[in-house]
Amino acid sequence: MRRSFFASIVPLILSVALPCAAQEDRLPGEDPSCDFVNRSYESTFGRNYSARTYGVQPTGDYELIETGIFVGDLAYDRQGLGRWHLRHRELRKTVHGIGAVFRHCSKASDSLYGAVPVKVFQVDWSRNGYNAKSEVVIAAATAKFIKITSQFIGKPPSDFPVAMAIFETKRDRIKAPSDAIDLRNE
């Protein structure tokens, strides 16, 4: 079965933790410098959310690569503006077979994303043989991902050496498509 671009590069996971509880929630192998990023990752990807992934052109223009909507244990994805596909959702951890997904996290700034106060982190990201230098933008109030921009090192998972994913986590804005091709049994 073909793995979607999301399944290859966008991490998925479970809950938010208070900063004082981060060490006890840390999985074996997690980089301690990434406690806030990992707990935010879990808070975002373990619940219902949607994400649009764009390839960034050298000119700075964007091209839609994939859209994903994740509701309960279901994942809906589509390449570009193509047909929606329904699959079982794969939950992922912040640590995989070869180590931590996020490493060497450093807080770059507290700033605004539009009118939303955010925390911006510079991180090293790795999954499924892909590696990137990434910037993660996390909402200060909710501790959920808003955006991640990745500059891939070596071969990228698409035709673009830079990819950007923008996330939506507000429940009322996440709608599952009704016309998806059901691939759960394939």
C-alpha positions as CSV (number, residue, x, y, z in Angstrom):
1,M,0.0,0.0,0.0
2,R,1.3,3.4,-1.0
3,R,2.3,5.7,2.0
4,S,1.0,9.2,1.8
5,F,3.3,12.1,2.0
6,F,1.8,12.9,5.4
7,A,2.5,9.4,6.7
8,S,6.1,10.0,5.6
9,I,6.8,13.5,7.0
10,V,4.2,14.8,9.3
11,P,4.5,13.4,12.8
12,L,1.3,12.1,14.6
13,I,0.7,11.6,18.4
14,L,-1.2,12.1,21.8
15,S,-1.6,14.5,24.8
16,V,-0.4,17.8,26.4
17,A,1.6,17.8,29.6
18,L,2.4,20.5,32.1
19,P,6.1,21.6,31.9
20,C,6.8,20.2,35.3
21,A,5.5,16.8,34.2
22,A,7.5,16.7,31.0
23,Q,10.3,14.5,32.4
24,E,8.0,11.8,33.6
25,D,6.1,11.9,30.3
26,R,9.3,11.7,28.2
27,L,9.7,8.5,26.2
28,P,13.0,6.6,26.5
29,G,15.2,8.1,23.8
30,E,13.6,11.5,23.6
31,D,15.9,14.5,23.6
32,P,15.3,16.5,26.8
33,S,15.8,19.8,24.9
34,C,12.6,18.9,23.0
35,D,10.2,18.4,26.0
36,F,8.0,21.4,25.1
37,V,8.0,20.5,21.3
38,N,7.3,16.8,22.0
39,R,4.4,17.5,24.4
40,S,3.0,20.0,21.9
41,Y,3.3,17.5,19.1
42,E,1.4,15.0,21.2
43,S,-1.3,17.6,22.0
44,T,-1.8,18.4,18.3
45,F,-1.5,15.1,16.5
46,G,-3.3,12.9,19.0
47,R,-6.6,14.8,18.6
48,N,-8.7,15.8,15.6
49,Y,-6.8,18.1,13.3
50,S,-6.3,18.9,9.6
51,A,-3.1,19.9,7.8
52,R,-2.2,21.3,4.4
53,T,1.4,20.5,3.2
54,Y,3.0,22.8,0.6
55,G,6.2,22.5,-1.4
56,V,8.1,25.7,-1.3
57,Q,9.4,26.9,-4.7
58,P,12.8,28.5,-4.9
59,T,10.9,31.7,-5.8
60,G,9.1,31.5,-2.5
61,D,5.8,30.5,-4.1
62,Y,3.9,27.5,-2.6
63,E,2.4,24.4,-4.3
64,L,-0.1,22.3,-2.5
65,I,1.2,18.8,-2.1
66,E,-1.3,17.1,0.2
67,T,-4.2,17.8,2.5
68,G,-5.0,15.5,5.5
69,I,-7.9,15.5,7.9
70,F,-7.6,13.3,11.0
71,V,-10.8,12.4,13.0
72,G,-10.7,9.8,15.7
73,D,-9.0,6.7,14.2
74,L,-9.7,7.8,10.6
75,A,-7.4,9.7,8.2
76,Y,-8.6,11.4,5.0
77,D,-5.9,12.5,2.6
78,R,-5.6,13.7,-0.9
79,Q,-2.7,14.6,-3.2
80,G,-3.0,18.2,-4.5
81,L,-6.7,18.8,-5.4
82,G,-7.3,15.1,-6.2
83,R,-9.8,12.6,-4.8
84,W,-10.0,12.1,-1.0
85,H,-8.9,8.7,0.4
86,L,-10.0,7.2,3.7
87,R,-7.5,5.2,5.7
88,H,-6.9,3.9,9.2
89,R,-5.0,6.5,11.1
90,E,-1.5,5.6,12.2
91,L,-0.6,7.2,15.6
92,R,3.1,7.7,16.0
93,K,5.4,8.3,18.9
94,T,8.1,11.0,19.4
95,V,10.7,8.2,19.2
96,H,11.0,5.7,16.3
97,G,13.2,2.8,15.6
98,I,16.4,4.8,15.2
99,G,15.8,7.4,17.9
100,A,14.1,10.7,18.6
101,V,12.0,12.3,15.9
102,F,12.9,15.8,17.2
103,R,16.4,16.5,18.4
104,H,18.5,19.6,19.3
105,C,15.5,21.8,20.0
106,S,16.2,25.5,20.7
107,K,13.7,28.2,21.3
108,A,14.2,30.9,18.7
109,S,11.7,33.4,19.8
110,D,8.4,34.4,21.4
111,S,6.5,36.3,18.7
112,L,3.2,36.6,16.8
113,Y,1.8,34.5,14.0
114,G,-0.8,36.9,12.7
115,A,-2.4,38.0,16.0
116,V,-1.6,34.7,17.8
117,P,1.2,34.7,20.4
118,V,3.6,31.8,19.5
119,K,6.8,30.1,20.5
120,V,9.1,29.3,17.7
121,F,11.7,26.5,17.9
122,Q,14.5,25.4,15.6
123,V,14.8,21.6,15.6
124,D,16.4,18.7,13.8
125,W,13.7,16.3,12.5
126,S,14.1,12.7,11.4
127,R,11.7,10.0,10.3
128,N,11.5,7.2,7.7
129,G,15.0,8.0,6.5
130,Y,14.3,11.6,5.9
131,N,16.1,14.4,7.8
132,A,15.4,18.1,8.0
133,K,16.3,21.3,9.8
134,S,12.9,22.6,10.8
135,E,11.2,25.6,12.3
136,V,8.2,24.7,14.5
137,V,5.6,27.4,15.4
138,I,3.5,26.5,18.4
139,A,0.6,28.5,19.8
140,A,1.5,29.8,23.2
141,A,-2.0,29.6,24.7
142,T,-2.9,26.0,23.5
143,A,0.6,24.5,23.1
144,K,-0.5,23.1,19.7
145,F,1.4,23.2,16.4
146,I,0.4,25.9,14.0
147,K,3.1,25.4,11.3
148,I,6.3,23.5,10.6
149,T,8.7,24.4,7.8
150,S,11.4,21.8,6.9
151,Q,14.5,22.2,4.9
152,F,15.3,18.6,3.9
153,I,18.9,17.3,4.2
154,G,19.6,14.8,1.4
155,K,16.7,13.3,-0.6
156,P,13.4,15.0,0.2
157,P,10.1,13.0,0.4
158,S,8.7,15.0,-2.6
159,D,10.1,17.1,-5.4
160,F,10.5,20.0,-3.0
161,P,13.6,20.4,-0.8
162,V,11.5,22.7,1.5
163,A,8.0,21.8,2.7
164,M,5.6,23.6,5.0
165,A,2.7,22.2,6.8
166,I,-0.1,24.4,8.3
167,F,-2.3,22.9,10.9
168,E,-5.9,23.5,12.0
169,T,-6.9,22.3,15.4
170,K,-10.2,24.0,16.1
171,R,-12.8,21.3,16.2
172,D,-15.6,23.3,14.4
173,R,-13.3,23.8,11.4
174,I,-12.4,20.1,10.9
175,K,-14.8,18.4,8.5
176,A,-14.4,14.9,7.2
177,P,-15.1,14.7,3.4
178,S,-18.2,12.6,2.5
179,D,-16.9,11.5,-0.9
180,A,-13.7,9.7,0.1
181,I,-12.6,6.5,-1.5
182,D,-12.5,3.9,1.4
183,L,-9.1,2.2,1.4
184,R,-9.3,0.9,5.0
185,N,-9.5,-2.8,3.8
186,E,-6.7,-2.6,1.2
